[in-house]
Amino acid sequence: MPTSERPRERLLTRGPQSLSDAELLALFIRSGLRGESAIAIGQRLLRQFGNLRNLLCTDMGHLMRCRGLGPAKVALILAALELGRRAQCEEVVELELDEPARVYRYLAPELQPLRQEVVLLLLLNQRLRLIQKAEIFRGTVNESPAHPREIMAKALAVNAPAFILAHNHPSGDPSPSDADRRITRRIREAADMLGITFSDHVIIGAPAGGRPQAYFSFREAGLL
């Protein structure tokens, strides 16, 4: 490959947006195998895992067993993906969390890779900016209890006037279950009694063909 067309040189002259996903991966893979370049390894990984998001979701041990990778290369790839995730979170958290799309952008990089349900509480100030994020529950795919008493206690402990509840659906389908609807009603009743604003309950799913959006907002759906 001519020097000017190599990923590193193209990134420096044309910017990172000029590179494909496989070429960006190649910068961290650095060296290929006999008969397979670093770019070809990147292309193979994307075919194997489907996309970068699935690559991030993959167990580290599984990645290190992929031909052409090893601890050093896997560490570089995962570090790059984590830096991107953190940068995206920083961008969103500086904004008011008054739209479910912003909540999704903030939490999707953290919650989408998980294979179990996690319930998070976003405690907000009067301007709906984040005061604190707290994990309420982490468990199996089929259960995600969020107890109103625990949520109210955390909100009162930091004098948060408002909060958002969020959890993931590992299946990728953000449609609310009957249990999701029941717990949302219970939490709303508890919040109303204490004069705390239950701003939204957002379920984080994953993009898929035919799915209008990768999240569900109880507020947006008129259910809160």
Long-range contacts (C-beta under 8 A, 24 or more apart in sequence): 1-37, 7-39, 21-46, 21-51, 21-52, 22-46, 25-77, 28-73, 28-76, 28-77, 28-80, 29-68, 29-69, 29-73, 29-77, 30-73, 30-76, 32-68, 33-67, 33-68, 36-68, 41-67, 41-68, 41-69, 44-68, 45-69, 52-81, 53-112, 53-113, 53-206, 55-81, 56-81, 56-85, 56-109, 56-113, 57-112, 57-113, 57-115, 84-109, 85-109, 85-110, 93-129, 93-130, 94-129, 95-129, 96-127, 96-128, 96-129, 97-122, 97-124, 97-128, 97-129, 97-130, 97-164, 97-199, 98-128, 98-199, 100-200, 100-202, 100-215, 100-217, 100-219, 100-220, 101-215, 103-164, 103-166, 103-200, 103-202, 103-215, 103-217, 104-202, 104-204, 104-213, 104-214, 104-215, 107-166, 107-168, 107-202, 107-204, 108-204, 108-214, 108-215, 111-166, 111-167, 111-168, 111-204, 112-168, 112-204, 112-206, 114-168, 114-170, 115-141, 115-170, 116-140, 116-141, 116-170, 117-141, 117-143, 117-144, 117-167, 117-168, 117-169, 117-170, 118-144, 118-167, 118-168, 119-144, 119-145, 119-146, 119-165, 119-166, 119-167, 120-165, 120-166, 120-167, 121-151, 121-154, 121-155, 121-163, 121-164, 121-165, 121-166, 122-163, 122-164, 122-165, 122-166, 123-154, 123-155, 123-158, 123-160, 123-162, 123-163, 124-160, 124-161, 124-162, 124-163, 124-164, 124-199, 125-160, 125-161, 125-162, 126-161, 126-162, 128-162, 128-199, 131-158, 131-160, 132-158, 132-160, 136-165, 141-170, 141-171, 144-179, 145-183, 146-183, 146-187, 148-186, 148-187, 148-189, 148-190, 148-191, 149-190, 151-187, 151-190, 152-190, 152-191, 152-194, 152-196, 155-194, 155-196, 156-194, 156-196, 160-196, 161-196, 161-197, 162-196, 162-197, 162-198, 162-199, 163-191, 163-196, 163-197, 163-198, 163-199, 164-199, 164-200, 164-201, 164-202, 165-198, 165-200, 165-201, 165-202, 166-201, 166-202, 166-203, 166-204, 167-203, 167-204, 168-203, 168-204, 168-205, 169-203, 169-204, 169-205, 171-205, 172-205, 172-206, 172-208, 172-214, 173-205, 173-208, 173-211, 174-203, 174-204, 174-205, 174-213, 174-214, 174-215, 174-216, 175-203, 175-205, 175-216, 176-203, 176-216, 176-218, 176-223, 181-223, 184-218, 184-223, 184-224, 188-224, 198-224, 200-224
